[in-house]
């Protein structure tokens, strides 16, 4: 069989893209290849389950436009398919006076992105919403919610297959050969002829992109692990919903925060430490070849030179529960070290260019035969149906 479109990666973005293609062009033969035995095994299945509002992203960027459009699409999908979610809202808290201008900038950015229901709140109202929080100023974001993204991705897969889309699990792509009219995708279990390849391989998106390119791909995925603790059940009353700090505008991570989970419980974290392998969910998970590739990348060397102090602080918190607790106490002073039990971890696929730029926006590169989604970190899960629509429209121009 010759496939019209072969997608690589059974995470939430790849599945959403395949689903959007089949919704628009049911007659096309669409195949999704996923190396794991289940969908959503990596970034999708290890994130915090937050439905993002679009607050943080530069107005007009792909992140902003896709998050805001994708937010409504996600909620519509969840309602239609009976997937539980909760728009519980969150507060963003300035814990120091010097953060107040940054909070105001964030508020203005949210307004520019159309979030007209966000509001600055008094300290009294902050304490009404979250009684145990400490801060000097705050903002309430009613749009933010929680959901189980693995359940969402599994439902995408189910809907895709109902439309006669194919999903092959346990097949890792090991080669792509572009031909005049067709490309050959080689996996660990076979070969497939296809008119178009779409790469949504997440943590390995740069590697998959390189399979089809004659010139070196100019970005490299740098894996950052985010580690969580959970609050003991008897201390979960300290957090009602979601509590976030004002983020450092120079660093592409939001800082440790508190998140109530849709299945129950409260997560605290994540930090952001360099992972020693791309799918390294534990501190001692090491792949020496992948680690060397990270260290050898000129862009990472520039990032390390710029952020070494921040990186050392994150690493220290990774190995010191006391230091992690101290960071959390800036938001909730009552939190104690014994209130925290080890939780899960996720690995973020952060694209880094050769000049040391940590790509802030989604990055999608294409040629006639291949579309590469090279950077799709948070809020990719919230934005998935919108990113899927964006990529599907790029693809369908060829048909």
VEXDREN-2710 file (C-alpha; in Angstrom, 1 decimal):
% VEXDREN-2710
k/r/px/py/pz
1/UNK/0.0/0.0/0.0
2/UNK/1.1/3.6/-0.7
3/UNK/0.1/6.0/2.1
4/UNK/-0.7/9.6/1.4
5/UNK/0.6/10.8/4.8
6/UNK/2.8/9.0/7.3
7/UNK/3.1/10.6/10.7
8/UNK/6.0/9.7/13.1
9/UNK/5.1/9.9/16.8
10/UNK/2.1/8.8/18.7
11/UNK/2.1/11.6/21.3
12/UNK/-0.7/14.1/21.6
13/UNK/0.5/16.4/18.8
14/UNK/1.0/13.6/16.2
15/UNK/-2.3/12.0/17.0
16/UNK/-4.1/15.4/16.9
17/UNK/-2.5/16.1/13.5
18/UNK/-3.5/12.8/12.1
19/UNK/-7.1/13.2/13.4
20/UNK/-7.4/16.7/11.9
21/UNK/-6.2/15.4/8.5
22/UNK/-8.7/12.6/8.5
23/UNK/-11.5/14.9/9.6
24/UNK/-10.8/17.2/6.6
25/UNK/-9.9/14.6/4.0
26/UNK/-11.4/11.2/5.0
27/UNK/-10.3/9.6/1.7
28/UNK/-6.6/10.1/2.4
29/UNK/-4.6/7.0/3.6
30/UNK/-3.0/8.1/6.9
31/UNK/-0.6/6.1/9.0
32/UNK/0.8/6.9/12.4
33/UNK/4.0/5.1/13.5
34/UNK/4.8/5.0/17.3
35/UNK/7.9/3.2/18.7
36/UNK/6.3/2.4/22.1
37/UNK/3.6/-0.2/22.7
38/UNK/1.1/2.5/23.8
39/UNK/0.4/6.1/22.8
40/UNK/1.3/9.1/24.9
41/UNK/4.2/7.4/26.7
42/UNK/6.6/10.3/26.9
43/UNK/5.9/14.1/27.1
44/UNK/2.2/13.7/26.9
45/UNK/2.0/11.1/29.6
46/UNK/4.4/12.8/32.0
47/UNK/3.1/16.4/32.1
48/UNK/1.2/18.0/34.9
49/UNK/-2.2/18.0/33.2
50/UNK/-2.7/21.7/33.2
51/UNK/-5.0/23.4/30.7
52/UNK/-3.1/26.5/29.8
53/UNK/-4.8/29.8/29.0
54/UNK/-2.2/31.5/26.8
55/UNK/-1.1/33.9/29.4
56/UNK/2.6/33.7/29.0
57/UNK/3.2/33.7/25.3
58/UNK/4.2/36.6/23.0
59/UNK/1.2/38.0/21.3
60/UNK/1.0/36.8/17.7
61/UNK/3.4/33.9/18.3
62/UNK/2.5/30.4/17.2
63/UNK/2.3/29.5/20.9
64/UNK/-0.1/32.3/21.7
65/UNK/-2.4/31.8/18.6
66/UNK/-2.4/28.0/18.8
67/UNK/-2.9/27.9/22.6
68/UNK/-5.9/30.3/22.6
69/UNK/-7.5/28.6/19.6
70/UNK/-6.6/25.1/20.9
71/UNK/-7.9/25.9/24.4
72/UNK/-11.5/26.1/23.1
73/UNK/-11.0/23.2/20.8
74/UNK/-9.7/21.0/23.7
75/UNK/-12.7/21.9/25.9
76/UNK/-15.2/21.2/23.1
77/UNK/-13.5/17.9/22.5
78/UNK/-13.5/17.0/26.2
79/UNK/-17.2/17.9/26.6
80/UNK/-18.2/15.9/23.5
81/UNK/-16.2/12.8/24.4
82/UNK/-17.0/12.9/28.1
83/UNK/-13.4/13.4/29.3
84/UNK/-13.4/15.0/32.8
85/UNK/-11.8/18.4/33.3
86/UNK/-12.0/21.2/35.8
87/UNK/-11.6/24.9/35.0
88/UNK/-10.5/25.7/38.6
89/UNK/-8.5/28.8/37.9
90/UNK/-5.0/29.6/39.2
91/UNK/-3.3/32.5/40.9
92/UNK/0.1/33.9/39.9
93/UNK/1.9/35.3/42.9
94/UNK/4.6/37.9/43.3
95/UNK/6.6/36.9/46.4
96/UNK/8.9/40.0/46.2
97/UNK/8.3/43.6/45.5
98/UNK/10.7/43.5/42.5
99/UNK/8.4/41.0/40.9
100/UNK/5.5/43.3/40.8
101/UNK/6.4/45.0/37.5
102/UNK/6.9/41.5/36.0
103/UNK/3.4/40.5/37.2
104/UNK/2.0/43.7/35.6
105/UNK/3.8/42.8/32.3
106/UNK/2.3/39.4/32.5
107/UNK/-1.2/40.9/33.1
108/UNK/-0.8/43.2/30.1
109/UNK/0.4/40.3/27.9
110/UNK/-2.7/38.3/28.9
111/UNK/-4.9/41.2/28.0
112/UNK/-3.2/41.4/24.6
113/UNK/-3.9/37.7/24.1
114/UNK/-7.6/38.3/24.7
115/UNK/-7.8/37.0/28.2
116/UNK/-10.1/39.7/29.4
117/UNK/-11.3/37.9/32.5
118/UNK/-7.9/37.8/34.2
119/UNK/-7.7/40.3/37.0
120/UNK/-5.2/41.7/39.6
121/UNK/-6.4/40.8/43.0
122/UNK/-5.9/42.2/46.5
123/UNK/-3.9/40.3/49.2
124/UNK/-7.3/39.7/51.0
125/UNK/-8.8/38.1/47.8
126/UNK/-5.6/36.2/47.3
127/UNK/-6.0/34.7/50.7
128/UNK/-9.7/33.9/50.1
129/UNK/-8.7/31.9/47.0
130/UNK/-5.6/30.3/48.5
131/UNK/-5.6/30.7/52.3
132/UNK/-2.1/29.5/52.9
133/UNK/-0.3/31.4/50.2
134/UNK/2.2/34.2/50.8
135/UNK/2.9/37.1/48.5
136/UNK/3.0/40.9/48.0
137/UNK/0.7/40.9/44.9
138/UNK/-1.2/38.5/42.8
139/UNK/-3.3/37.8/39.7
140/UNK/-6.2/35.4/39.2
141/UNK/-6.5/33.5/35.9
142/UNK/-10.0/31.9/35.7
143/UNK/-9.3/30.1/32.4
144/UNK/-6.7/27.7/33.7
145/UNK/-7.8/24.1/34.4
146/UNK/-6.8/20.5/34.8
147/UNK/-7.3/17.4/32.7
148/UNK/-5.7/14.0/32.0
149/UNK/-3.8/14.4/28.7
150/UNK/-3.2/10.6/28.3
151/UNK/-7.0/10.1/28.2
152/UNK/-7.2/12.9/25.6
153/UNK/-4.5/11.3/23.4
154/UNK/-6.1/7.9/23.7
155/UNK/-9.4/9.3/22.6
156/UNK/-7.7/11.0/19.6
157/UNK/-6.3/7.6/18.7
158/UNK/-9.7/6.0/19.0
159/UNK/-11.4/8.7/16.8
160/UNK/-8.6/8.4/14.3
161/UNK/-9.0/4.7/13.9
162/UNK/-12.8/5.1/13.7
163/UNK/-12.1/7.3/10.6
164/UNK/-9.9/4.4/9.1
165/UNK/-6.6/6.0/10.1
166/UNK/-4.0/3.4/10.9
167/UNK/-1.9/3.4/14.1
168/UNK/1.1/1.0/14.2
169/UNK/2.6/0.6/17.7
170/UNK/6.0/-0.8/18.5
171/UNK/7.6/0.5/15.3
172/UNK/10.6/2.7/15.6
173/UNK/11.5/4.7/12.5
174/UNK/15.2/4.1/11.5
175/UNK/15.3/5.6/8.0
176/UNK/13.7/8.0/5.6
177/UNK/14.6/8.1/1.9
178/UNK/13.0/10.8/-0.2
179/UNK/12.2/9.9/-3.8
180/UNK/10.9/11.7/-6.8
181/UNK/7.2/11.1/-6.0
182/UNK/7.3/8.8/-3.0
183/UNK/9.4/8.6/0.2
184/UNK/10.3/5.3/1.9
185/UNK/10.0/5.2/5.7
186/UNK/11.9/2.3/7.2
187/UNK/11.0/1.0/10.6
188/UNK/12.3/-1.8/12.9
189/UNK/9.4/-3.9/11.5
190/UNK/9.1/-3.0/7.8
191/UNK/9.1/-0.3/5.1
192/UNK/6.3/2.1/4.0
193/UNK/5.8/4.1/0.8
194/UNK/4.3/7.5/1.4
195/UNK/3.7/10.8/-0.4
196/UNK/4.4/12.9/2.7
197/UNK/6.1/12.4/6.0
198/UNK/5.1/14.4/9.1
199/UNK/7.6/14.3/12.0
200/UNK/6.0/14.7/15.4
201/UNK/8.7/12.7/17.3
202/UNK/9.0/15.0/20.3
203/UNK/12.2/14.2/22.2
204/UNK/13.6/12.6/19.0
205/UNK/12.2/15.1/16.5
206/UNK/15.7/16.5/15.5
207/UNK/17.0/12.9/15.0
208/UNK/14.0/12.0/12.8
209/UNK/14.4/15.3/10.9
210/UNK/18.0/14.5/10.2
211/UNK/17.0/11.2/8.6
212/UNK/15.4/13.0/5.7
213/UNK/17.8/16.0/5.4
214/UNK/21.0/16.3/3.4
215/UNK/22.3/19.2/5.4
216/UNK/22.7/19.2/9.2
217/UNK/19.5/20.2/11.1
218/UNK/20.2/23.5/12.7
219/UNK/18.5/22.8/16.1
220/UNK/19.2/20.1/18.7
221/UNK/16.7/18.8/21.2
222/UNK/18.1/19.4/24.7
223/UNK/16.2/17.3/27.3
224/UNK/15.3/18.9/30.6
225/UNK/13.8/16.8/33.3
226/UNK/11.1/18.2/35.6
227/UNK/10.8/16.4/38.9
228/UNK/7.8/16.6/41.1
229/UNK/6.9/15.9/44.7
230/UNK/3.4/15.3/45.9
231/UNK/1.8/16.6/49.1
232/UNK/0.9/14.0/51.7
233/UNK/-2.9/13.5/51.9
234/UNK/-3.2/15.2/55.3
235/UNK/-1.4/18.3/53.9
236/UNK/-3.3/18.7/50.6
237/UNK/-5.6/21.2/52.3
238/UNK/-2.7/23.8/51.9
239/UNK/-3.5/24.0/48.2
240/UNK/-7.0/24.4/46.8
241/UNK/-6.2/24.6/43.1
242/UNK/-3.2/26.0/41.2
243/UNK/-0.5/28.4/42.6
244/UNK/2.2/29.7/40.3
245/UNK/5.1/32.1/40.9
246/UNK/6.0/35.0/38.6
247/UNK/8.3/33.4/36.0
248/UNK/11.8/34.5/35.2
249/UNK/11.4/36.2/31.8
250/UNK/14.9/35.1/30.8
251/UNK/14.4/31.4/31.4
252/UNK/11.9/29.2/29.5
253/UNK/10.5/27.5/32.5
254/UNK/7.8/28.6/34.9
255/UNK/9.4/27.8/38.3
256/UNK/8.2/25.4/41.0
257/UNK/4.5/25.6/41.6
258/UNK/1.5/23.7/43.1
259/UNK/-1.0/21.9/40.9
260/UNK/-4.1/20.0/42.0
261/UNK/-4.5/17.0/39.7
262/UNK/-7.7/15.8/38.0
263/UNK/-7.4/12.3/39.5
264/UNK/-6.8/13.7/43.0
265/UNK/-3.8/14.8/44.9
266/UNK/-1.5/17.8/44.7
267/UNK/1.8/18.0/42.8
268/UNK/4.6/20.4/43.8
269/UNK/7.3/21.3/41.2
270/UNK/8.8/20.9/38.7
271/UNK/12.4/21.9/38.8
272/UNK/14.3/21.9/35.4
273/UNK/17.5/19.9/35.3
274/UNK/19.5/18.7/32.3
275/UNK/18.5/15.1/31.7
276/UNK/21.3/12.7/30.9
277/UNK/19.3/10.9/28.4
278/UNK/16.3/12.0/26.3
279/UNK/13.9/9.7/28.0
280/UNK/15.7/9.9/31.4
281/UNK/12.9/10.1/34.0
282/UNK/15.2/9.2/36.9
283/UNK/18.3/11.0/38.2
284/UNK/20.6/8.2/37.3
285/UNK/19.2/7.5/33.8
286/UNK/22.2/8.0/31.6
287/UNK/22.8/7.5/27.9
288/UNK/26.4/8.4/27.3
289/UNK/26.1/8.9/23.6
290/UNK/23.1/11.2/24.0
291/UNK/24.8/13.1/26.8
292/UNK/27.9/13.6/24.7
293/UNK/25.8/14.9/21.8
294/UNK/24.2/17.4/24.2
295/UNK/27.5/18.6/25.6
296/UNK/29.1/18.8/22.1
297/UNK/26.3/20.9/20.6
298/UNK/27.7/24.5/20.3
299/UNK/24.3/25.9/21.2
300/UNK/24.1/24.0/24.5
301/UNK/27.6/25.2/25.4
302/UNK/26.4/28.8/25.0
303/UNK/23.3/28.0/27.1
304/UNK/25.5/26.5/29.8
305/UNK/27.8/29.5/29.9
306/UNK/24.8/31.8/30.2
307/UNK/22.7/29.9/32.7
308/UNK/25.3/28.0/34.7
309/UNK/24.2/29.5/38.0
310/UNK/20.5/28.8/37.4
311/UNK/21.4/25.3/36.3
312/UNK/23.5/24.6/39.4
313/UNK/20.6/25.8/41.6
314/UNK/18.2/23.5/39.8
315/UNK/20.5/20.6/40.1
316/UNK/21.0/21.3/43.8
317/UNK/17.3/21.3/44.4
318/UNK/17.1/18.0/42.5
319/UNK/19.4/16.3/45.0
320/UNK/18.4/18.3/48.1
321/UNK/14.8/17.9/49.3
322/UNK/15.5/20.7/51.8
323/UNK/16.4/23.1/49.0
324/UNK/13.3/22.1/47.0
325/UNK/11.2/22.7/50.1
326/UNK/12.7/26.1/50.6
327/UNK/11.7/27.1/47.0
328/UNK/8.2/25.9/47.6
329/UNK/8.0/27.9/50.9
330/UNK/8.3/31.1/49.0
331/UNK/4.7/30.5/47.9
332/UNK/3.4/28.5/50.9
333/UNK/5.5/29.1/54.1
334/UNK/3.7/26.3/56.0
335/UNK/5.1/23.6/53.7
336/UNK/7.6/21.4/55.5
337/UNK/10.1/18.9/54.1
338/UNK/8.1/15.9/55.7
339/UNK/5.0/17.1/53.8
340/UNK/6.5/16.0/50.5
341/UNK/6.7/12.5/49.0
342/UNK/8.5/11.7/45.7
343/UNK/6.2/12.1/42.7
344/UNK/6.7/11.6/39.0
345/UNK/9.0/13.3/36.5
346/UNK/8.7/14.4/32.9
347/UNK/11.3/15.3/30.2
348/UNK/10.7/18.4/28.1
349/UNK/12.1/18.4/24.6
350/UNK/13.6/21.9/24.4
351/UNK/15.0/22.8/21.0
352/UNK/18.2/24.8/21.1
353/UNK/19.7/26.4/18.0
354/UNK/23.4/26.6/17.2
355/UNK/23.8/30.1/18.5
356/UNK/22.5/29.1/22.0
357/UNK/19.0/30.2/21.6
358/UNK/16.4/28.2/23.5
359/UNK/13.5/28.3/21.1
360/UNK/10.6/29.9/22.8
361/UNK/8.0/29.4/20.1
362/UNK/6.7/26.3/18.3
363/UNK/9.0/25.5/15.3
364/UNK/7.7/23.8/12.2
365/UNK/10.0/23.4/9.2
366/UNK/8.9/21.9/5.9
367/UNK/10.1/21.0/2.4
368/UNK/8.2/19.3/-0.4
369/UNK/8.3/15.8/1.1
370/UNK/8.6/16.3/4.9
371/UNK/7.0/18.5/7.6
372/UNK/9.1/18.6/10.8
373/UNK/7.5/19.7/14.1
374/UNK/10.8/20.5/15.8
375/UNK/9.8/22.4/18.9
376/UNK/6.4/21.8/20.6
377/UNK/6.9/22.0/24.4
378/UNK/4.2/23.3/26.8
379/UNK/1.5/24.4/25.9
380/UNK/1.5/21.8/23.1
381/UNK/-1.0/19.5/24.9
382/UNK/-3.5/22.3/25.4
383/UNK/-2.8/23.5/21.9
384/UNK/-2.8/20.0/20.3
385/UNK/-5.9/20.2/18.1
386/UNK/-4.9/23.7/16.9
387/UNK/-1.3/22.7/16.2
388/UNK/-2.8/19.6/14.4
389/UNK/-5.0/21.9/12.3
390/UNK/-2.1/24.2/11.5
391/UNK/0.1/21.2/10.4
392/UNK/-2.7/19.5/8.6
393/UNK/-3.4/22.7/6.6
394/UNK/0.3/22.8/5.6
395/UNK/0.1/19.1/4.6
396/UNK/-3.2/19.3/2.7
397/UNK/-1.9/22.0/0.4
398/UNK/0.0/19.2/-1.3
399/UNK/-3.1/17.2/-2.0
END
